[in-house]
Structure formats: structure tokens, C-alpha cells
Amino acid sequence: MSGDSDCTRTSPSAGSPSDNEFLPDRPKYVCSLSPDLVTKAREELQEKPEWRLRDVQALRDMVCKDYPSLGTCLDDAFLLRFLRARKFDYDRALQLLVNYHTCRRSWPEVFNNLKPSAIKPVLESGFVTVLPHLDPEGRQVVCIRPDRWTPSNYPITENIRAIYLTLEKLIQSEETQVNGIVILADYKGVSLSKASHFGPFVAKKVIGILQDGFPIRIKAVNIINEPRIFKGIFAIIKPFLKEKIANRFFLHGCDLNSLHQNIPPVILPEEYGGTAGKLDISAWNELLLSSEEDFLHDFSALVLPCDSSPHDMLVSGDADEKQCDDSLRGMKPQLYYCY
């Protein structure tokens, strides 16, 4: 994610040798996709290798024209994430990039001082980790276990920070950009008091980031061991999920056989009826914590634009946000009813 964010020095489509002398040296993009994934990207994401750099330059030009003070990285590899996430639709990729920055600037509790060492207690608790093996579709499996969180130790925003950094690390891989990820969320032992921390403000923010503010393809969300209160939570947030995302939620209850229809036992740990040994969080924790300097370097380029407000960049209108607030305001009574 490193790179120059000054649009006034962005490489033009064509320029004289004298002009190019003053342009910053951007890292040269080298595709790391296998031939099979190049084919998959072409078929599913409309990515044509022969047009790839042209498309990246088109998005770069749009950023510099429409959002010259966005303060974003403009490297080929970074912009390519947003094009892939929106199937090379320039306008949608640009909106996603703007939303990405808007989300970061509008929630300081989550994004200030965002680095792996700052969320080490969350990592050590095992709240979020990534399974060591890919699923048959080549997708990483992110495992979230809310029961590992003790609210008296730190606020829920720390958990969100840990999830966000996990996604940032995963999306560095071109394979993940093409294949997407799968989420496995184990809600065993989640009480009413713990669920109540996921209130209207947090719910709206998280939904906004995952749907419209981050360049990652979430291909499935598998919920297991969910208590009755989760059904109440999901019934409330479902209207604000895009239909495509809502249809990718699978509630398995305590039925491991149902889970295994989506995630094969061969890649699952013993805790979920798998054959891949005990769940080990140490490898992922070490990988994320060892990326500290990379994150510090990457995030240092993100500066608040001076000519536009976060409100101007949001996709959701005031009416939609008001509707979300009004509906989510009824969450607590419904939680008590479900509980």
C-alpha cells in the first residue's frame, strides 16, 4: 500500500522525457497470479491482463481529477485491489476507494494508532485468527470467536481493529483479491450482555465497512453455535445488508455436518469436527505482528483531505442512515425477547 499520494505528480498517460524526470518512482507491478487465477480473474472479474495497467491508470486519473486531495496511495498494486473488488468498473472502484478512506477518517476509535502491536491482547485472546489451510476454492478462512472477548478488558472497538488489520493483511495477496475469503464465526457462549455491545452505531459502521468500504470479496459467512439472540440481531441487520451479501450468510446452529457442507473437515480444526489438528492461533499472530513496520509505512500516507468532508464521500444517503438508526434502535428490546 505504499506509494506517493500527490496527484500533481502522478504519471500521465503520456509525457515528455523532461516531464518524466520529475515523476516519482512507483513500484513496478508484477503479476503473481498463476495461469489458472489469471483465467479466473478474466472470467469472474472482467480483468484482462493486456488492459490491466491501462485500467489502473484510468482509475488513477479519475482520483486525481475528482479527488485530488484524497491522500491515497496511487501505486498500481494498491489501486488494482479496488478494481478487482468492483469487477473493473471504474466508477464503482473509485467510489470504493473513496469510501475506504472515509470509513477510516470517520471512526477514530478504530483507526487511530492502528497497528498490530496495539491489538496484541485481542490476538492473544484468540478472538480472530486465520486458518492455516485454504478451502477448495483457494480462499482464506477467517475464524472469529466472540466468546474469547471479555468486555471488561477492552472495548468492542479493539475487536474491530483486529478484524480490520487481519483483512488488510489478507488483501495484500493477489490470490485473495481474486478468490475472496470465507468467514467462520463461532458464537458459542455469547450472552445477552455481550451481544448488547454490538449496538446501532457499531452495527452500522461495521456493515458500511464490509459492504462498501473495503476491497475484499466476502464469499461466505458461516455462523455456528449461535444462540437464540443471534437470530434477533440478524433479523434486525439483514434489511441493511445487500441481497448478495445477505444470501451468503449460513446459520448452522450446532450442526457440524451442515458446516462441513460449506467448509470441508480436512481444513477445519478439531474444535469444529475437522481433521486439521487443534486450532493454533500462534502462526497467524506471529505473521501479523511481524508486519508492524509494513503497516506503519502503508498507513502513514493516509491524510485527511482538506477540500471535502467525509459526509460528502459516503454512499449512503441521509434517509438510509436515518432508517438504519430508527430500525436498529429497537435492537435491545428484541434481544431481550429472543433471549
C-alpha positions as CSV (number, residue, x, y, z in Angstrom):
1,M,0.0,0.0,0.0
2,S,3.0,2.2,-0.1
3,G,3.4,5.0,-2.6
4,D,3.2,8.6,-3.5
5,S,-0.2,10.2,-2.8
6,D,0.4,13.5,-4.5
7,C,-1.8,13.7,-7.6
8,T,0.1,16.6,-9.0
9,R,3.0,14.2,-9.6
10,T,1.0,11.3,-10.9
11,S,2.4,9.7,-14.1
12,P,0.3,10.9,-17.0
13,S,-0.8,8.7,-19.9
14,A,1.9,10.2,-22.0
15,G,4.6,12.7,-21.2
16,S,7.9,14.1,-22.5
17,P,11.2,12.8,-21.2
18,S,11.7,16.1,-19.4
19,D,8.4,15.7,-17.6
20,N,9.1,12.2,-16.6
21,E,12.3,13.3,-14.9
22,F,10.2,14.8,-12.1
23,L,7.8,11.9,-11.6
24,P,8.1,9.7,-8.5
25,D,9.4,6.2,-9.0
26,R,6.5,3.9,-8.4
27,P,6.9,0.2,-7.6
28,K,6.6,-1.6,-10.9
29,Y,3.6,-4.0,-10.8
30,V,4.5,-7.7,-11.4
31,C,1.6,-10.1,-11.6
32,S,1.9,-13.0,-9.1
33,L,-1.2,-14.8,-10.2
34,S,-1.0,-18.4,-11.5
35,P,-2.3,-19.0,-15.1
36,D,-5.4,-20.6,-13.6
37,L,-6.1,-17.5,-11.4
38,V,-5.4,-15.2,-14.4
39,T,-8.2,-17.1,-16.2
40,K,-10.5,-16.9,-13.2
41,A,-9.9,-13.2,-12.9
42,R,-10.7,-12.7,-16.5
43,E,-13.9,-14.7,-16.3
44,E,-15.2,-13.5,-12.9
45,L,-13.7,-10.1,-12.5
46,Q,-13.5,-8.9,-16.1
47,E,-9.8,-8.5,-15.7
48,K,-7.9,-8.5,-18.9
49,P,-4.1,-8.8,-18.4
50,E,-3.4,-6.9,-21.7
51,W,-5.5,-4.0,-20.4
52,R,-4.7,-4.2,-16.7
53,L,-2.2,-1.3,-16.5
54,R,-4.4,0.9,-18.7
55,D,-7.3,0.3,-16.3
56,V,-5.2,1.1,-13.3
57,Q,-4.1,4.4,-15.0
58,A,-7.7,5.2,-15.8
59,L,-8.6,4.9,-12.1
60,R,-5.5,6.9,-11.1
61,D,-6.5,9.7,-13.4
62,M,-10.1,9.7,-12.0
63,V,-8.7,10.0,-8.5
64,C,-6.5,12.9,-9.4
65,K,-9.3,14.7,-11.3
66,D,-12.2,14.2,-8.9
67,Y,-10.4,13.8,-5.5
68,P,-7.0,15.5,-5.8
69,S,-6.6,15.8,-2.0
70,L,-7.8,12.3,-1.1
71,G,-4.3,11.4,0.2
72,T,-4.4,7.9,-1.1
73,C,-1.7,5.6,-2.4
74,L,-1.6,5.5,-6.2
75,D,0.6,2.5,-6.8
76,D,-0.6,0.0,-9.4
77,A,-0.9,-2.9,-7.0
78,F,-2.9,-0.8,-4.5
79,L,-5.4,0.5,-7.0
80,L,-5.7,-2.9,-8.5
81,R,-7.3,-4.1,-5.3
82,F,-10.2,-1.8,-5.8
83,L,-10.7,-2.6,-9.5
84,R,-10.8,-6.3,-8.7
85,A,-13.3,-5.8,-5.9
86,R,-15.6,-4.0,-8.3
87,K,-15.0,-6.1,-11.4
88,F,-13.1,-3.3,-13.1
89,D,-16.0,-0.9,-13.1
90,Y,-14.1,2.4,-12.9
91,D,-16.8,4.4,-11.2
92,R,-17.6,1.7,-8.6
93,A,-13.9,1.2,-7.9
94,L,-13.4,4.9,-7.4
95,Q,-16.4,5.1,-5.0
96,L,-15.0,2.1,-3.1
97,L,-11.6,3.8,-2.8
98,V,-13.2,7.0,-1.5
99,N,-15.4,5.0,0.9
100,Y,-12.3,3.2,2.1
101,H,-10.7,6.5,3.2
102,T,-14.0,7.9,4.5
103,C,-14.5,4.9,6.8
104,R,-11.0,5.3,8.2
105,R,-11.4,9.0,8.9
106,S,-14.9,8.9,10.4
107,W,-14.2,6.3,13.2
108,P,-11.1,7.5,15.1
109,E,-11.6,5.0,17.9
110,V,-10.9,2.2,15.5
111,F,-8.4,3.7,13.1
112,N,-6.2,5.9,15.2
113,N,-2.9,4.2,16.1
114,L,-3.9,1.2,14.0
115,K,-1.1,-1.3,14.1
116,P,-0.6,-4.9,15.1
117,S,1.2,-4.3,18.4
118,A,-1.8,-2.1,19.6
119,I,-4.2,-5.0,19.3
120,K,-1.9,-7.7,20.7
121,P,-4.2,-8.6,23.6
122,V,-7.0,-9.3,21.1
123,L,-4.8,-11.5,19.1
124,E,-3.6,-13.4,22.1
125,S,-7.2,-14.0,23.2
126,G,-7.9,-15.9,20.0
127,F,-10.8,-13.6,19.1
128,V,-9.8,-13.6,15.5
129,T,-7.4,-15.8,13.5
130,V,-6.9,-17.2,10.1
131,L,-6.9,-21.0,9.5
132,P,-3.6,-22.3,8.1
133,H,-5.2,-24.1,5.1
134,L,-7.2,-22.7,2.1
135,D,-10.6,-24.1,1.2
136,P,-11.1,-26.0,-2.1
137,E,-11.7,-22.6,-3.8
138,G,-8.4,-21.2,-2.7
139,R,-10.0,-18.9,-0.1
140,Q,-8.6,-18.0,3.3
141,V,-10.9,-18.8,6.2
142,V,-11.1,-16.1,8.9
143,C,-12.2,-17.6,12.2
144,I,-13.9,-15.2,14.7
145,R,-14.8,-16.3,18.2
146,P,-16.6,-13.7,20.2
147,D,-16.6,-15.8,23.4
148,R,-12.9,-15.1,23.7
149,W,-13.6,-11.5,24.4
150,T,-14.0,-10.2,27.9
151,P,-15.7,-6.8,27.7
152,S,-14.2,-5.6,31.0
153,N,-10.7,-6.0,29.4
154,Y,-11.1,-3.7,26.4
155,P,-14.0,-2.2,24.3
156,I,-15.5,-3.9,21.3
157,T,-13.7,-1.4,19.0
158,E,-10.5,-3.3,19.8
159,N,-12.0,-6.4,18.3
160,I,-13.0,-4.5,15.2
161,R,-9.4,-3.1,14.9
162,A,-8.1,-6.7,15.0
163,I,-10.5,-7.9,12.3
164,Y,-9.7,-4.9,10.1
165,L,-5.9,-5.4,10.3
166,T,-6.5,-9.1,9.5
167,L,-8.3,-8.1,6.4
168,E,-5.6,-5.6,5.5
169,K,-3.0,-8.3,5.7
170,L,-5.0,-10.8,3.7
171,I,-5.8,-8.4,0.9
172,Q,-2.1,-7.9,0.2
173,S,-2.3,-11.3,-1.5
174,E,-3.4,-11.2,-5.2
175,E,-4.8,-14.7,-4.7
176,T,-7.1,-13.4,-2.0
177,Q,-8.1,-10.4,-4.2
178,V,-9.3,-12.8,-6.8
179,N,-10.6,-15.7,-4.7
180,G,-12.0,-13.8,-1.8
181,I,-12.4,-15.0,1.8
182,V,-14.7,-17.1,3.9
183,I,-15.7,-16.2,7.4
184,L,-16.3,-18.7,10.2
185,A,-17.9,-17.1,13.3
186,D,-18.4,-19.2,16.4
187,Y,-21.0,-17.6,18.7
188,K,-20.8,-20.3,21.4
189,G,-21.3,-18.8,24.8
190,V,-22.2,-15.3,23.6
191,S,-24.5,-13.9,26.3
192,L,-27.1,-11.1,26.1
193,S,-24.8,-8.7,27.9
194,K,-22.0,-9.3,25.5
195,A,-24.3,-9.1,22.5
196,S,-25.6,-5.7,23.6
197,H,-22.2,-4.1,23.0
198,F,-22.9,-4.6,19.3
199,G,-25.4,-1.6,19.2
200,P,-26.8,0.6,16.4
201,F,-23.7,2.7,16.0
202,V,-21.3,-0.2,15.8
203,A,-23.6,-2.3,13.6
204,K,-24.0,0.5,11.1
205,K,-20.3,1.2,10.9
206,V,-19.2,-2.4,10.5
207,I,-21.8,-3.1,7.9
208,G,-20.7,0.0,6.0
209,I,-17.0,-1.0,6.0
210,L,-17.6,-4.6,5.0
211,Q,-20.1,-3.8,2.2
212,D,-18.9,-0.6,0.8
213,G,-15.6,0.4,2.4
214,F,-13.1,-2.3,1.9
215,P,-11.7,-4.0,-1.2
216,I,-12.3,-7.6,-0.3
217,R,-14.7,-10.2,-1.6
218,I,-16.6,-12.0,1.2
219,K,-17.8,-15.2,-0.4
220,A,-19.5,-16.8,2.6
221,V,-20.2,-16.1,6.3
222,N,-20.7,-19.3,8.3
223,I,-22.2,-18.9,11.7
224,I,-22.0,-21.7,14.1
225,N,-23.2,-22.3,17.7
226,E,-25.3,-19.2,17.5
227,P,-27.7,-18.6,20.5
228,R,-31.3,-17.5,20.0
229,I,-30.3,-13.9,20.5
230,F,-28.2,-14.0,17.3
231,K,-31.4,-14.6,15.3
232,G,-32.8,-11.4,16.7
233,I,-29.6,-9.5,15.8
234,F,-29.5,-10.9,12.3
235,A,-33.2,-10.2,11.7
236,I,-32.5,-6.5,12.5
237,I,-29.4,-6.0,10.4
238,K,-30.5,-8.1,7.5
239,P,-32.5,-5.3,5.8
240,F,-29.4,-3.2,5.6
241,L,-27.3,-5.9,4.0
242,K,-27.2,-6.0,0.3
243,E,-29.1,-9.0,-1.0
244,K,-25.9,-10.6,-2.4
245,I,-24.2,-10.4,1.0
246,A,-27.3,-11.5,3.0
247,N,-27.6,-14.6,0.8
248,R,-24.1,-15.6,1.7
249,F,-24.9,-15.9,5.4
250,F,-25.3,-19.5,6.6
251,L,-26.6,-20.2,10.1
252,H,-25.6,-23.8,11.1
253,G,-26.5,-23.8,14.8
254,C,-24.7,-26.8,16.4
255,D,-24.9,-28.9,13.3
256,L,-21.3,-29.6,12.3
257,N,-22.5,-31.7,9.3
258,S,-24.2,-28.6,8.0
259,L,-20.9,-26.6,8.5
260,H,-19.0,-29.3,6.6
261,Q,-21.1,-28.8,3.6
262,N,-19.6,-25.4,3.2
263,I,-16.1,-25.9,4.8
264,P,-14.6,-29.3,4.4
265,P,-13.4,-31.1,7.6
266,V,-9.9,-31.6,6.1
267,I,-9.1,-27.9,6.6
268,L,-11.0,-27.4,9.9
269,P,-9.5,-27.8,13.4
270,E,-10.8,-30.5,15.7
271,E,-12.9,-28.0,17.6
272,Y,-15.2,-27.9,14.5
273,G,-15.2,-31.6,13.7
274,G,-12.2,-31.3,11.4
275,T,-9.1,-33.3,10.9
276,A,-6.5,-30.5,10.8
277,G,-5.5,-30.7,14.4
278,K,-6.1,-28.3,17.3
279,L,-6.8,-24.7,16.4
280,D,-3.4,-22.9,16.6
281,I,-3.5,-19.1,16.7
282,S,0.2,-18.6,17.1
283,A,1.2,-18.7,13.4
284,W,-1.2,-16.0,12.3
285,N,-0.4,-13.8,15.4
286,E,3.3,-14.0,14.6
287,L,2.7,-13.2,10.9
288,L,0.5,-10.2,11.7
289,L,2.8,-8.8,14.5
290,S,5.8,-9.2,12.2
291,S,4.1,-6.9,9.7
292,E,4.2,-3.9,12.1
293,E,6.7,-1.8,10.0
294,D,4.7,-2.5,6.8
295,F,1.5,-1.2,8.3
296,L,3.2,1.9,9.8
297,H,4.7,2.7,6.3
298,D,1.5,2.0,4.5
299,F,-0.9,3.9,6.7
300,S,1.4,6.9,7.0
301,A,0.3,8.1,3.6
302,L,-3.4,8.5,4.6
303,V,-4.1,12.1,5.4
304,L,-7.4,13.9,5.8
305,P,-8.4,15.8,2.6
306,C,-8.8,19.5,3.1
307,D,-11.4,20.1,0.3
308,S,-14.0,17.5,1.0
309,S,-15.7,16.2,4.1
310,P,-16.3,12.5,4.9
311,H,-20.1,13.2,4.7
312,D,-19.7,14.2,1.0
313,M,-17.9,10.9,0.2
314,L,-20.4,8.5,1.8
315,V,-22.5,6.3,-0.5
316,S,-25.4,6.0,1.9
317,G,-27.9,9.0,1.9
318,D,-29.3,10.7,5.0
319,A,-32.6,8.9,4.6
320,D,-30.9,5.5,4.6
321,E,-28.9,6.3,7.6
322,K,-31.9,7.6,9.5
323,Q,-33.8,4.4,8.6
324,C,-30.9,2.3,9.9
325,D,-30.8,4.3,13.1
326,D,-34.6,4.0,13.6
327,S,-34.6,0.3,13.0
328,L,-31.6,-0.6,15.0
329,R,-32.8,1.5,17.9
330,G,-35.2,-1.4,18.5
331,M,-32.4,-3.9,18.9
332,K,-32.2,-4.1,22.7
333,P,-35.9,-4.9,23.3
334,Q,-35.8,-7.6,20.6
335,L,-32.6,-9.1,22.1
336,Y,-34.4,-9.5,25.4
337,Y,-37.3,-11.1,23.6
338,C,-35.1,-13.6,21.8
339,Y,-33.1,-14.3,24.9
